[in-house]
Amino acid sequence: FPDTQPSANYVPNVQFGGQPANPVNSGLGNVPYQNWNDIYSFVNNVSKVWRSHSLKAGVYIERTGKFQVGGGNYRGAFNFSRDTNNPFDSNHSFANALLGNFQSYSEATARVDGDWWFWNVEWFLQDNWRVTPRLTLDLGVRFYHLPPMEDLNRTISTWDPKFYDAAKAPALYAPARDASGRRVARDPVSGAFAPVPLIGQFVPGSGDYANGAVIGGKNGYPPGLYTSSWLALGPRLGFAYDVTGRGRTAIRGGFGMFKDRPQGNPTFYANGNPPVAYTPTLYYGNLDTYAQSGGAIGPSNLITLLGDNKLASVMNYSLGVQHRIWSTTIDVSYVGGLSRHLIVRRNLNPIPIYARFDPRNEDPTQ
């Protein structure tokens, strides 16, 4: 908690609870709040009619930047709520605040503002070819270069199983009871007791808190955390055929494939993951001494990106017959769409089935 790089003196969040009932709580967002989205684009299309061909080509180039504040609370947060395990608790949350005795204080180790940028480069070729007076073909292909978004501030990180070392896993405080029968946290390495809120937190100095975590753009890891192919193709095919040659009955069909990059949020979620930042929490402290202390750190729930991934694809297709009766056209068509390689969230560390009923996982204090 000591400020090695003091920031502006913004008020921390303050929370009360327990007694009195329904107390006021003070909380701010990530001030100073900054957010902007710059888009630079270049578009150019050309067309040429040559004999029975209508040719067209084009290019689209976009450079986009998205700056926004990170998710960690760098200003800090005090909680003066009632807690019977707090030896300094006064039985009243407002009184706790007046005395300077808090239930917990947490503070992010860094302000993790992200400065995300990406390129979209696309170009296409297409030909509307009148093969015969009764048959027309539409042929084309669109090329996509959609590299992953990267954070120029290097504030995004992921957990990659390839970098995990079980020998470096930190120990966790386990539930136990002391000699008086009071529930406490126990260091499984030394056997020392600690306050009960530390149950499930890392034992200091026992291992690597960011075991398996890597930062995008550092030490050779991909800047966008994941990789994808440098070039993707989106073919287009269409046809129209005049069945009788009299312009009254036509068969039409087409197929098109379209590529896209993932939305920004999955990358934004990786902002401030360990080891970029942590949010240590100090329990049962006092305002006079907390700044000289350090807080406890525990396992984080991470939403991450990793691996080599294909771009999302949408395929649209249709086949239909149109027939003109007097001044009315009847149209019967089969129209379909498929989506492939969509982004999906998968739990890399699920609790095994029936684990909650395994005696080895019982809490001995319950």
PyMOL commands that set and color helices and strands:
alter all, ss='L'
color gray80, all
select helices_A, chain A and resi 93-99+161-163+166-168+196-198+265-268+290-292+355-357+359-361
alter helices_A, ss='H'
color red, helices_A
select strands_A, chain A and resi 13-15+35-50+53-68+77-79+101-106+114-132+135-145+150-151+157-159+174-177+183-186+193-194+213-215+226-227+232-242+249-260+281-286+307-308+312-325+328-340
alter strands_A, ss='S'
color yellow, strands_A
deselect
rebuild
show_as cartoon
